[in-house]
Every structure is written in C-alpha cells, then in structure tokens.
Amino acid sequence: MIDDKTPKDNLNEKRTEAQAAMAGAEWTAKHDREERLKTLQTETDSLRQKLTEINKEKELLELDWIELDNQRRALRTILNPLLDEEKKIESEEISLESEEARTGLAADKKIIEKKRWEVQDKRKEIEKKKWDEEEKLAKIETTVQANTAKYRTLLDEEEKIDQKLQELKIELATMQNG
C-alpha cells in the first residue's frame, strides 16, 4: 500500500496526536467539544444565510408572478372582445354565403360576394390580432410555469434546510446541556 500523504500531513497528524497526549483526555475532549460547537454554529449561520437567499428568490418570483398575472389579465381583456368580434363576423360571413347561394341574379350575387370578401378581410384582420394576443399569452403562461417550477424547487430546498437546522439545534442543545 502506497502512503499518499505528504511529509507535512504526517507531521501535522503526529503534532495533533502529541498535543492530545500531552494535554490529556479532559482538555482534548473540551477542545474537541468547543471545535464541534463552533462548527455547528458556523453551519447553522450558513444555513440561515441560505434561507435568507431562498426567501429573497421566492419574493422575486412572487412579485414576478403578480406582474405576469396582471399582464395575463390585461391580455384576456383584449382577447375576449376579439373572440366575440370573430364569432360575430363568422356569423355574418355564413349569413352572406347562404344569401349568395339563394340569390339567382348575377349582379346581386356580385354585390353579396363583395360584401362577403370585405367580411372575410375583416375576419382575417381580427384573427391576426387574436393570434398576436394568444402568442403573448402563451409566452406569459410558459414563464409562469417555469417560475412555478423554480418556486417549488426553492420550497423543497427550504424544507430540507429547515429540517437540517432542527437537527443542528437539537445537537447544539444536547452539547450545551451535556
């Protein structure tokens, strides 16, 4: 077996061993306990800092959700009248098509056909506006879903940190009482 420790590592180990032997078991235990308390406190502080960061991230996501929800509502107020207008125009187009089919005179058919073309152009214009708004809405929905996934990940992380903090709190209490 090859010893991959450097001479300095070996020296440090031997010094630690010598300190423990010369200081005695009681002093060494007290020193180890103090070091463990410092480590636990540092870990606790680090976890609390991480919780603070998570809360800031969650707050940003919450504020972003509010903004996106406001945009979503605004788009829906634009989109709903467009959908109503589209239905109205489609009905008008169907009515003109049926009137055109019932009309026997070519001159009358031509007039009705021109009206139908105008209605179709109007419908196409409304549909284009509707598609633009639906595309904006879809982008917002995608962002909301991505943010929701991030938020839930943060909640899971927060829960794990809270659990670890509870474990550290118990260990600290045990060490301080014992």
C-alpha positions in Angstrom: 0.0 0.0 0.0 1.3 3.4 -1.0 1.2 6.2 1.5 0.0 9.2 -0.5 0.3 11.6 2.5 2.9 14.3 2.3 5.6 14.5 5.0 3.8 17.7 6.1 0.5 15.9 6.5 2.2 13.2 8.6 3.9 15.8 10.7 0.6 17.6 11.3 -1.1 14.3 12.3 1.8 13.5 14.7 1.6 17.0 16.2 -2.2 16.6 16.8 -1.5 13.3 18.4 1.3 14.7 20.6 -1.0 17.7 21.6 -3.7 15.3 22.7 -1.3 13.1 24.6 0.4 15.9 26.4 -2.8 17.9 27.1 -4.7 15.0 28.5 -8.1 13.4 27.7 -10.1 16.0 29.6 -8.6 19.1 27.9 -8.7 17.3 24.5 -12.4 16.4 24.9 -13.1 20.0 26.0 -11.2 21.4 23.0 -12.9 18.9 20.6 -16.3 19.9 22.1 -15.6 23.6 21.6 -14.5 23.0 18.0 -17.6 21.0 17.3 -19.8 23.8 18.8 -18.0 26.3 16.5 -18.6 24.1 13.5 -22.2 23.6 14.4 -22.7 27.4 14.9 -21.0 28.1 11.6 -23.1 25.5 9.8 -26.2 27.0 11.4 -25.3 30.5 10.3 -24.6 29.3 6.8 -27.9 27.6 6.6 -29.7 30.6 7.9 -28.0 32.8 5.3 -29.1 30.3 2.6 -32.7 30.6 3.9 -32.4 34.3 3.6 -31.3 34.0 0.0 -34.1 31.5 -0.8 -36.7 33.9 0.7 -35.3 36.7 -1.5 -35.5 34.5 -4.6 -39.1 33.4 -3.6 -40.1 37.0 -3.1 -38.8 37.9 -6.6 -40.7 35.0 -8.1 -43.8 36.1 -6.2 -43.5 39.7 -7.5 -42.8 38.4 -11.0 -46.0 36.2 -10.8 -48.0 39.3 -9.8 -46.7 41.2 -12.7 -47.3 38.3 -15.1 -50.8 37.8 -13.8 -51.6 41.4 -14.3 -50.3 41.2 -17.9 -52.3 37.9 -18.4 -55.5 39.6 -17.2 -54.8 42.6 -19.5 -54.3 40.4 -22.5 -57.5 38.5 -21.7 -59.5 41.8 -21.6 -58.1 42.5 -25.1 -58.6 38.9 -26.3 -62.2 38.4 -25.2 -63.7 41.2 -27.3 -61.6 39.9 -30.3 -63.1 36.4 -29.8 -66.6 37.9 -29.6 -65.9 40.0 -32.7 -64.6 37.0 -34.6 -67.7 35.0 -33.8 -69.9 37.9 -34.9 -68.0 38.2 -38.2 -68.1 34.4 -38.8 -71.9 34.5 -38.4 -72.1 37.4 -40.8 -70.0 35.6 -43.3 -72.1 32.4 -43.0 -75.2 34.6 -43.5 -73.8 36.2 -46.6 -72.7 32.8 -48.1 -76.3 31.5 -47.6 -77.8 34.7 -49.1 -75.4 34.4 -52.0 -76.4 30.8 -52.6 -80.1 31.7 -52.6 -79.7 34.7 -54.9 -80.2 33.9 -58.6 -79.2 37.1 -60.3 -75.5 37.5 -61.2 -75.5 41.2 -60.3 -76.9 40.6 -56.9 -74.5 37.7 -56.3 -71.6 40.0 -57.2 -72.7 42.6 -54.6 -73.2 39.9 -51.9 -69.8 38.4 -52.8 -68.1 41.7 -52.4 -69.7 42.1 -49.0 -68.5 38.6 -48.1 -65.0 39.4 -49.2 -65.0 42.5 -47.0 -66.2 40.5 -44.1 -63.6 37.8 -44.8 -60.9 40.5 -44.8 -62.2 41.9 -41.6 -62.2 38.4 -40.1 -58.6 37.8 -41.2 -57.6 41.1 -39.5 -59.3 40.1 -36.3 -57.8 36.6 -36.4 -54.3 38.1 -36.8 -54.8 40.4 -33.8 -56.2 37.4 -31.9 -53.2 35.3 -32.7 -50.8 38.0 -31.7 -52.5 38.3 -28.3 -52.7 34.5 -27.9 -49.0 34.3 -28.6 -48.2 36.9 -25.9 -50.5 35.0 -23.5 -48.7 31.7 -24.3 -45.3 33.2 -23.6 -46.6 34.5 -20.2 -48.1 31.1 -19.4 -44.7 29.4 -20.2 -42.9 31.9 -18.0 -45.4 31.4 -15.2 -44.9 27.6 -15.4 -41.1 27.9 -15.4 -41.3 30.3 -12.4 -43.7 27.9 -10.6 -41.3 25.0 -11.0 -38.4 27.2 -9.7 -40.5 28.3 -6.7 -41.4 24.7 -5.8 -37.7 23.7 -6.0 -37.0 26.6 -3.6 -39.7 25.3 -1.3 -38.2 21.8 -1.3 -34.8 23.3 -0.6 -36.2 25.5 2.2 -37.8 22.4 3.8 -34.5 20.5 3.7 -32.7 23.4 5.3 -35.3 23.8 8.0 -35.0 20.1 8.8 -31.2 20.3 8.9 -31.5 23.4 11.2 -33.7 21.5 13.5 -31.2 18.7 13.7 -28.4 21.1 14.4 -30.5 22.9 17.1 -31.0 19.5 18.8 -27.3 18.7 18.6 -26.3 22.1 19.9 -28.8 21.8 22.8 -27.5 18.4 23.6 -23.9 19.5 23.6 -24.6 22.6 25.7 -26.6 20.7 28.3 -24.3 17.7 28.4 
